[in-house]
């Protein structure tokens, strides 16, 4: 996101109820921004996010939440946009510890609705939120919204707001609700409206499994011929399904994109992107998880991405084949008030306009074997990149032109799982699979490693509030606080066996994880 240089986005101009409360001073140039609802006292403080969601659908006075002080959620206020009395925005206030605090947690930001945008339901509003400045909302309200509908959750950050009640767990760990076999692969889990969807390879078929998220009972499955294709790993699908409204989008390693009906698995359409675009097949196959924005499915195909029509599968735009696709999933950011996708190829990271496919800028980022697999992280006016194979990490500052490098270091070499950003620190794995690795805490502003913990292998991590939920490469579940001073686990148990390179998913009080062989487990972790 481009922020004017003269703007202080951490101005602590309001502190009547909480210490260190601050507002975001910068608001994108949206024509005639308006509220869906606000109360006469110019406050809008829902007692629960559910009431807020209801008021978005029904702006009647009886739906207004009033001005009750919040304990669990941040205060919502209205204010005028500087320089334009006709524009007003809804602002979430929160505390912060660092100018480099990520957008999605405990940060101040603005919410604006444009006159020419109509939302038919809460899901479509959330999808619009995650296209740019509004991305934090999906994460902030995630504990009231029980779904984890895509790679790394609703906001694609790997973070939900509500912490787990570990003290209430049995002595030997959370209760196992059910297990299932879903075939070989590394596809993670998507959960929406009580349905769980993942992928695995069984007998040279890529199978999309839809299970009851509460019981593990099979609802439907859809198979398509695909080789297991082991290549220095077990093989099978590596992309995670994306659920959007009544459809689920899946992406096979050989380039087949399928759009299925979430209700019964009926095939809406199927496209072989290699045939449609002549795109090169990366050495380990296509791995990115689909990103759905409005009517577009964005994929990491070609040198700078591909967009398909979500309804028909038609190619809306494509990039050339001057470089093979990388393995990271597309990440959303705003550039000049327009939604873009960050697309990592084997040699560069590009900001591509979602509407047109035009690359606004491209930053050279060459990694050995073309393996740029860890998703970039979007912060306030910055992007954090990291790759394995001794490449390292770099913090880029977004400008009106090409991004500028703030620092570059080899202290973090993040090969696969992107890690999570909390309070200006990245918690992630340093090192490559098969080599000696460490789980580290990186101070984003400086690039310094604050601490390093060995013996977790090629771990993955998601977060529940300030709790790190780490699944080690051999199936231990480790829970620790997102503490920048030290690594101190409060829970550690062997929960799975075999190779565990796939991030877990957390939805509706259940934690889901799988191994490469296809054993999928559901644990009850909160009410």
C-alpha positions in Angstrom: 0.0 0.0 0.0 1.4 3.4 -0.9 1.2 5.8 2.0 2.1 9.5 1.4 5.4 10.4 2.9 4.0 13.2 4.8 1.5 10.9 6.6 2.1 9.6 10.1 0.1 6.3 10.2 0.8 5.8 13.9 -0.4 9.2 15.2 -1.5 8.6 18.8 -4.1 11.4 18.7 -6.8 9.7 20.9 -6.4 8.1 24.3 -9.6 8.7 26.2 -10.2 5.0 26.9 -7.0 3.0 26.2 -3.3 3.9 26.4 -1.4 4.1 23.0 -4.6 4.2 21.0 -4.0 5.5 17.5 -5.7 6.2 14.2 -4.8 5.6 10.7 -4.4 9.0 9.1 -4.3 7.8 5.5 -7.4 6.8 3.6 -7.5 5.8 0.0 -9.1 8.1 -2.6 -12.6 6.6 -2.7 -15.3 8.7 -4.3 -18.1 9.7 -2.0 -17.3 7.2 0.7 -20.2 6.6 3.0 -21.4 4.5 6.0 -23.7 1.6 5.9 -24.7 2.4 9.4 -23.7 4.8 12.2 -25.4 6.0 15.4 -26.3 9.6 16.1 -23.5 10.0 18.7 -21.0 9.3 15.9 -20.0 6.1 17.6 -20.5 2.6 16.4 -19.4 0.0 19.0 -20.9 -3.4 18.6 -21.1 -5.6 21.7 -20.3 -8.5 19.5 -19.1 -8.6 15.8 -22.3 -10.6 15.0 -24.4 -7.4 15.7 -22.1 -5.4 13.5 -22.6 -8.0 10.6 -26.3 -7.8 11.1 -26.3 -4.0 11.0 -24.4 -4.2 7.7 -27.3 -6.0 6.3 -30.0 -4.1 8.1 -29.2 -0.5 9.0 -32.4 0.0 11.0 -32.1 1.7 14.4 -33.0 -1.4 16.3 -30.0 -3.2 14.8 -27.5 -0.5 16.0 -25.2 -1.8 18.7 -25.0 1.3 20.7 -22.0 2.7 22.5 -21.1 0.0 25.0 -17.4 -0.1 25.9 -15.7 -3.1 24.5 -13.4 -5.5 26.3 -12.7 -8.1 23.6 -12.9 -6.0 20.4 -11.5 -2.8 19.3 -13.5 0.4 19.4 -15.2 1.5 16.2 -15.5 5.2 15.6 -16.4 7.5 12.8 -14.5 10.5 11.6 -14.1 12.9 8.7 -11.5 12.3 6.1 -9.0 15.2 6.2 -9.5 17.6 3.4 -12.9 16.3 2.2 -15.9 16.8 4.4 -18.0 14.7 2.0 -16.0 11.6 2.8 -16.4 9.7 6.0 -14.9 6.5 7.2 -15.3 4.0 9.9 -12.0 3.5 11.9 -10.9 0.7 14.2 -8.7 1.9 17.0 -6.1 -0.4 18.6 -2.8 -0.4 20.4 0.5 -1.1 18.8 4.1 -1.6 19.6 5.8 -1.0 16.3 5.6 1.0 13.1 6.1 -2.2 11.3 3.1 -4.0 13.0 1.2 -5.9 10.3 -2.1 -4.6 9.0 -4.1 -7.5 10.2 -3.6 -7.5 14.0 -4.1 -4.8 16.6 -3.6 -2.0 14.2 -5.6 1.1 13.2 -7.1 1.2 9.8 -10.0 2.7 7.9 -13.1 1.1 6.4 -14.9 2.9 3.6 -17.7 1.8 1.3 -18.0 3.2 -2.2 -21.3 4.3 -3.7 -21.0 2.0 -6.7 -20.3 -1.1 -4.6 -23.2 -3.3 -3.4 -22.7 -6.3 -1.2 -25.3 -9.1 -1.4 -24.1 -10.9 1.7 -21.4 -10.9 4.4 -19.2 -13.3 2.5 -19.0 -10.9 -0.5 -18.1 -8.0 1.8 -15.3 -10.0 3.4 -13.9 -10.9 0.0 -13.9 -7.2 -0.9 -12.3 -6.4 2.5 -9.3 -8.7 1.8 -8.6 -7.0 -1.5 -6.7 -4.2 0.2 -7.0 -1.8 3.1 -9.9 -3.7 4.6 -7.9 -7.0 4.9 -7.5 -6.7 8.7 -11.2 -7.0 9.4 -11.6 -10.6 8.3 -8.9 -11.6 10.8 -10.1 -9.3 13.6 -13.5 -10.8 13.4 -12.3 -14.3 12.8 -13.2 -15.7 16.2 -16.9 -14.8 15.5 -16.6 -16.0 11.9 -16.0 -19.8 12.2 -14.6 -20.4 8.7 -11.1 -21.0 7.4 -12.1 -21.0 3.7 -8.7 -21.0 2.0 -5.0 -21.2 2.3 -3.9 -19.6 5.6 -7.5 -18.7 6.6 -10.0 -16.0 5.8 -7.4 -13.2 5.6 -4.6 -15.5 4.2 -2.4 -14.5 7.1 -2.5 -17.7 9.1 -4.0 -15.8 12.1 -7.3 -15.8 13.9 -8.1 -13.5 16.8 -9.3 -15.7 19.6 -6.7 -17.6 21.7 -7.2 -21.2 22.7 -8.1 -22.2 26.3 -5.1 -24.5 26.8 -5.6 -24.6 30.5 -8.9 -26.4 29.9 -7.4 -29.1 27.8 -7.0 -32.7 29.2 -3.5 -33.5 30.6 -2.6 -35.4 27.4 -3.7 -32.7 25.1 -6.8 -31.8 23.1 -9.4 -34.5 22.4 -9.3 -36.2 19.0 -12.7 -35.9 17.4 -12.1 -38.0 14.3 -9.5 -39.1 11.7 -9.7 -39.7 8.0 -7.5 -40.9 5.1 -7.4 -38.4 2.2 -4.5 -39.7 0.1 -0.9 -38.7 -0.4 -0.1 -35.0 -0.7 0.5 -31.7 1.0 -2.7 -29.9 0.4 -3.9 -28.0 3.4 -7.5 -27.7 4.7 -10.3 -25.3 3.8 -13.4 -25.1 6.1 -16.6 -23.2 5.4 -20.2 -23.6 6.5 -19.5 -26.9 8.3 -17.7 -28.5 5.4 -14.0 -29.4 5.1 -12.3 -29.7 1.8 -8.8 -30.9 1.0 -7.0 -32.9 -1.7 -4.9 -36.1 -2.0 -3.7 -38.6 -4.6 -5.1 -42.1 -4.5 -4.2 -44.6 -7.2 -3.0 -42.0 -9.7 -6.1 -39.9 -9.1 -6.2 -36.4 -7.5 -9.2 -36.6 -5.2 -11.0 -33.6 -3.8 -12.6 -34.7 -0.5 -15.5 -32.9 1.1 -16.1 -34.0 4.7 -18.4 -32.9 7.5 -16.0 -30.7 9.5 -17.6 -31.8 12.8 -17.7 -35.6 12.3 -15.3 -36.4 9.4 -18.1 -38.1 7.5 -17.7 -38.1 3.8 -20.1 -35.8 2.0 -18.7 -36.2 -1.5 -15.5 -36.7 -3.4 -14.4 -35.8 -7.0 -11.6 -37.6 -8.8 -9.5 -36.6 -11.8 -6.6 -38.6 -13.3 -3.2 -37.3 -12.1 0.2 -38.9 -11.5 1.5 -39.1 -8.0 4.7 -37.6 -9.4 7.1 -38.0 -6.4 10.2 -35.8 -6.9 12.4 -35.6 -3.9 9.2 -35.8 -1.8 6.2 -38.0 -1.6 4.2 -36.3 -4.4 0.5 -35.6 -4.7 -1.3 -32.2 -4.7 0.4 -29.3 -3.0 -2.2 -26.6 -3.5 -5.0 -25.9 -1.0 -8.6 -25.5 -2.1 -10.4 -22.1 -2.0 -14.0 -21.9 -1.0 -16.0 -18.9 -2.3 -19.7 -18.8 -1.9 -21.2 -22.0 -3.3 -18.0 -23.0 -5.2 -14.6 -24.5 -4.4 -11.6 -24.0 -6.7 -8.7 -26.5 -6.8 -5.4 -26.5 -8.6 -3.5 -29.7 -9.6 0.3 -29.9 -9.9 0.0 -30.6 -13.7 -2.1 -27.5 -14.3 -5.7 -28.6 -14.1 -8.0 -26.1 -12.4 -11.4 -27.4 -11.3 -14.4 -25.5 -10.1 -16.9 -27.6 -8.1 -20.2 -27.2 -6.3 -19.5 -27.1 -2.6 -22.9 -28.7 -1.9 -22.5 -31.9 -3.9 -19.2 -31.9 -5.8 -20.8 -31.3 -9.2 -18.2 -30.0 -11.7 -18.9 -26.5 -13.0 -15.9 -26.3 -15.2 -12.3 -27.6 -15.6 -9.4 -25.9 -17.4 -5.9 -27.1 -18.2 -3.9 -23.9 -17.9 -0.9 -25.3 -19.7 -3.0 -26.0 -22.8 -4.8 -22.7 -22.5 -1.7 -20.5 -22.0 1.3 -22.6 -23.0 2.7 -22.0 -19.6 5.8 -23.8 -18.5 5.5 -26.5 -15.8 7.7 -25.7 -12.8 10.1 -28.5 -11.7 7.8 -29.5 -8.8 4.5 -28.7 -10.5 2.1 -25.9 -9.8 1.6 -25.3 -6.1 -0.1 -22.0 -5.5 -3.5 -21.9 -3.9 -6.2 -20.0 -5.8 -7.0 -16.5 -4.8 -10.6 -15.5 -5.6 -11.3 -11.8 -5.9 -14.8 -10.9 -7.0 -15.3 -12.7 -10.4 -11.6 -13.7 -10.8 -9.5 -16.6 -9.9 -5.9 -15.6 -9.6 -3.2 -18.3 -10.0 0.6 -18.3 -10.0 1.1 -19.4 -13.6 3.6 -18.0 -16.0 6.0 -15.3 -15.2 3.5 -13.0 -13.5 0.2 -14.8 -12.9 -3.1 -15.8 -14.6 -6.7 -14.8 -14.1 -9.7 -17.0 -14.9 -13.3 -16.1 -14.9 -14.7 -17.7 -11.7 -18.1 -18.5 -13.4 -16.8 -20.0 -16.6 -13.1 -20.7 -16.4 -12.4 -18.5 -19.3 -8.9 -16.8 -19.4 -9.3 -13.1 -18.6 -5.6 -12.3 -18.7 -2.3 -14.2 -18.7 1.4 -13.4 -18.4 4.2 -14.5 -20.7 6.5 -17.5 -20.2 9.8 -15.6 -19.8 10.0 -17.2 -16.4 8.6 -20.3 -14.7 6.0 -19.8 -12.0 7.1 -19.9 -8.4 5.5 -21.9 -5.7 4.1 -19.2 -3.5 0.4 -18.3 -3.5 -0.8 -14.9 -4.7 -1.0 -12.2 -2.0 -3.2 -9.1 -2.1 -2.1 -5.6 -1.7 -3.2 -2.1 -2.8 -1.1 0.0 -5.2 -2.4 3.5 -6.1 -5.8 2.5 -4.7 -6.1 -0.5 -7.1 -6.2 -4.1 -6.0 -3.0 -6.0 -7.0 -1.7 -9.5 -6.5 1.9 -10.2 -5.5 3.1 -13.0 -7.8 6.4 -14.8 -7.1 8.0 -16.4 -10.1 11.4 -18.2 -10.0 13.3 -15.0 -10.5 11.1 -12.1 -9.4 8.2 -10.8 -7.4 5.7 -8.7 -9.3 2.7 -6.5 -8.3 0.1 -7.3 -10.9 -3.1 -5.3 -11.3 -6.0 -7.8 -10.8 -8.3 -6.0 -13.2 -5.9 -6.0 -16.2 -3.0 -8.3 -15.5 -0.6 -5.4 -16.0 2.5 -5.6 -13.8 2.9 -2.3 -12.0 6.3 -3.2 -10.9 8.6 -6.2 -10.7 11.4 -6.8 -8.2 14.3 -9.1 -9.1 14.4 -12.0 -6.6 16.4 -15.0 -7.9 16.5 -18.1 -5.8 18.4 -21.4 -6.5 16.3 -23.9 -8.5 13.6 -21.2 -8.9 12.1 -22.0 -5.6 10.3 -18.9 -4.3 7.7 -20.8 -2.2 7.1 -18.8 1.0 4.3 -16.1 0.4 5.4 -12.5 0.7 4.1 -10.6 3.7 2.4 -7.2 3.3 2.9 -4.7 6.1 2.3 -1.0 6.4 3.8 0.4 3.2 6.3 -2.5 3.1 6.7 -6.0 1.8 8.8 -8.7 3.4 10.3 -11.4 1.2 12.1 -14.6 2.2 13.3 -17.7 0.4 15.3 -20.7 1.2 18.4 -22.3 -0.4 20.6 -19.6 1.2 18.7 -16.7 -0.4 17.7 -14.9 2.7 15.2 -12.1 3.3 14.6 -8.5 2.3 12.3 -5.7 3.5 11.0 -3.5 0.7 9.5 -0.1 1.1 6.6 0.7 -1.3 6.9 4.0 -3.1 5.1 5.7 -6.0 7.5 4.0 -8.3 9.5 0.7 -7.8 9.9 -0.6 -4.3 13.1 0.4 -2.4 15.1 -2.1 -0.4 15.3 -1.2 3.3 17.6 -4.2 4.3 18.7 -7.6 3.0 20.0 -10.4 5.1 20.6 -14.1 5.1 19.6 -14.5 8.8 16.1 -15.8 7.6 16.0 -18.3 4.8 12.3 -19.3 4.7 11.9 -22.2 2.3 8.2 -23.1 2.5 5.7 -22.2 5.2 5.5 -18.3 5.3 5.2 -17.9 9.1 3.1 -15.3 10.9 3.5 -11.6 11.6 2.6 -10.4 15.0 3.5 -7.1 16.6 6.3 -6.3 14.1 7.9 -9.7 14.4 7.9 -12.6 12.0 7.8 -16.1 13.5 9.0 -18.6 10.9 11.4 -21.4 10.0 15.0 -20.6 8.9 16.6 -23.3 6.7 15.7 -26.0 4.2 14.1 -29.3 4.6 16.6 -32.0 5.1 19.1 -29.6 6.6 19.5 -28.1 10.0 16.7 -25.7 10.6 15.7 -23.3 13.4 12.4 -21.6 14.3 13.2 -17.9 14.7 11.7 -14.6 15.7 12.7 -11.8 13.2 12.4 -8.1 14.1 11.0 -6.9 10.8 12.1 -3.2 11.1 15.8 -4.1 11.5 16.1 -7.6 10.1 17.6 -8.8 13.4 16.9 -12.3 14.8 15.7 -11.9 18.4 15.8 -15.6 19.2 16.3 -19.0 17.6 14.8 -22.4 18.6 16.2 -25.7 17.2 14.6 -29.2 17.0 11.4 -28.3 15.2 12.4 -29.4 11.7 10.5 -28.1 8.7 7.7 -26.8 10.9 4.6 -24.8 9.9 2.9 -22.2 12.1 -0.4 -20.5 12.4 -1.6 -18.3 15.3 -4.6 -17.9 17.6 -4.3 -14.4 18.9 -0.8 -14.3 20.4 -0.4 -18.0 20.6 1.8 -19.7 18.1 0.5 -23.1 16.9 3.5 -24.9 15.5 3.3 -28.3 13.9 6.8 -29.7 13.7 8.1 -31.6 10.6 7.5 -34.8 12.5 4.1 -34.1 13.9 4.5 -32.5 17.3 2.1 -29.8 18.2 4.0 -27.0 20.0 2.2 -24.0 21.4 4.1 -20.9 22.6 3.5 -17.2 23.1 4.4 -14.8 20.3 7.1 -13.3 22.6 9.8 -11.3 21.0 12.1 -11.9 24.0 12.2 -15.7 24.3 10.8 -18.9 23.0 9.0 -20.7 25.8 6.5 -23.5 24.8 3.5 -24.0 27.1 2.4 -27.2 25.4 4.3 -29.9 23.4 2.9 -33.3 22.4 3.3 -35.8 19.6 0.0 -35.6 17.7 0.8 -37.0 14.2 3.4 -39.3 12.7 5.3 -39.2 9.4 6.2 -36.1 7.4 4.2 -33.0 8.4 5.0 -30.1 6.0 1.4 -28.9 5.7 0.1 -26.0 7.8 -2.8 -26.7 10.1 -6.3 -25.0 9.9 -8.3 -23.7 12.8 -12.1 -23.3 12.5 -15.1 -23.3 14.9 -13.1 -24.6 17.8 -11.4 -27.4 15.9 -7.8 -27.8 14.8 -7.2 -29.8 11.7 -3.8 -31.2 10.5 -2.5 -33.8 8.1 0.7 -35.7 7.2 2.1 -36.4 3.7 0.7 -40.0 3.7 -2.8 -38.5 4.0 -3.8 -39.0 7.6 -6.1 -36.1 8.6 -6.9 -35.5 12.2 -9.4 -33.2 13.9 -8.9 -32.1 17.5 -11.3 -30.2 19.7 -9.3 -27.2 21.0 -12.0 -24.7 22.2 -15.7 -24.5 22.7 
